[in-house]
């Protein structure tokens, strides 16, 4: 590679960094996309524990980025799982 090509490549990488900040709309869309993916994973059969854990962690991280409390993130995850929600037993 010539020096000019290297400089052009460096300039291009600075104009479009791979780790650029995302907008709130993009983060929110990804959050709900991961919730739907989690729902699909919950209905799969077989050993999907690793996928569930990874998706759960990604959802929690995006929830924190959005400023949601842990309780609200867990509530969203539980609403998108296949576990039955039983009423409180008093």
C-alpha positions as CSV (number, residue, x, y, z in Angstrom):
1,X,0.0,0.0,0.0
2,X,1.3,3.4,-0.8
3,X,1.6,6.2,1.7
4,X,-1.3,8.1,0.1
5,X,-3.6,5.1,0.3
6,X,-2.7,4.7,4.0
7,X,-3.5,8.3,4.6
8,X,-6.8,8.1,2.8
9,X,-7.7,4.9,4.8
10,X,-6.8,6.7,8.1
11,X,-8.9,9.7,7.1
12,X,-11.9,7.5,6.2
13,X,-11.6,5.6,9.6
14,X,-11.7,9.0,11.4
15,X,-14.8,10.1,9.5
16,X,-16.7,6.9,10.3
17,X,-15.4,5.4,13.5
18,X,-16.4,1.8,14.3
19,X,-17.4,2.6,17.9
20,X,-19.4,5.8,17.2
21,X,-22.0,6.8,19.7
22,X,-25.5,5.7,18.9
23,X,-28.7,7.7,19.2
24,X,-31.3,7.0,21.9
25,X,-33.7,5.8,19.1
26,X,-31.1,3.2,17.9
27,X,-30.5,2.0,21.4
28,X,-34.2,1.8,22.2
29,X,-34.8,-0.1,18.9
30,X,-32.0,-2.6,19.7
31,X,-33.4,-3.0,23.2
32,X,-36.8,-4.1,22.0
33,X,-35.2,-6.2,19.2
34,X,-33.2,-8.1,21.8
35,X,-36.4,-8.6,23.9
36,X,-38.1,-10.2,21.0
37,X,-35.0,-12.3,20.3
38,X,-35.1,-13.4,24.0
39,X,-38.7,-14.4,23.6
40,X,-37.8,-16.6,20.6
41,X,-34.9,-18.2,22.5
42,X,-37.3,-19.0,25.4
43,X,-39.5,-21.0,23.0
44,X,-36.6,-23.0,21.5
45,X,-35.9,-26.5,22.7
46,X,-32.5,-27.9,23.4
47,X,-29.6,-26.4,25.3
48,X,-30.0,-22.6,24.8
49,X,-28.8,-21.5,28.2
50,X,-25.7,-19.7,26.9
51,X,-27.8,-17.8,24.3
52,X,-30.3,-16.8,27.0
53,X,-27.5,-15.6,29.4
54,X,-25.8,-13.6,26.6
55,X,-29.0,-12.0,25.5
56,X,-30.1,-11.3,29.0
57,X,-26.8,-9.5,29.7
58,X,-27.1,-7.5,26.5
59,X,-30.7,-6.4,27.4
60,X,-29.6,-5.4,30.9
61,X,-26.7,-3.4,29.5
62,X,-28.9,-1.6,27.0
63,X,-31.5,-1.0,29.7
64,X,-28.8,0.7,31.9
65,X,-27.7,2.8,28.9
66,X,-31.4,3.9,28.5
67,X,-31.5,4.8,32.2
68,X,-33.9,2.1,33.3
69,X,-33.8,0.7,36.8
70,X,-32.8,-3.0,37.2
71,X,-36.4,-3.7,38.4
72,X,-37.9,-2.3,35.1
73,X,-35.4,-4.2,32.9
74,X,-36.1,-7.5,34.7
75,X,-39.8,-6.8,34.4
76,X,-39.4,-6.3,30.6
77,X,-37.4,-9.5,30.3
78,X,-40.0,-11.5,32.3
79,X,-42.8,-10.2,30.1
80,X,-40.9,-11.6,27.1
81,X,-40.1,-15.0,28.5
82,X,-42.3,-18.1,28.4
83,X,-42.4,-18.5,32.1
84,X,-46.0,-18.3,33.5
85,X,-46.7,-15.3,35.7
86,X,-48.6,-16.6,38.7
87,X,-50.6,-14.1,40.8
88,X,-49.2,-13.4,44.2
89,X,-50.1,-16.0,46.8
90,X,-51.2,-14.3,50.0
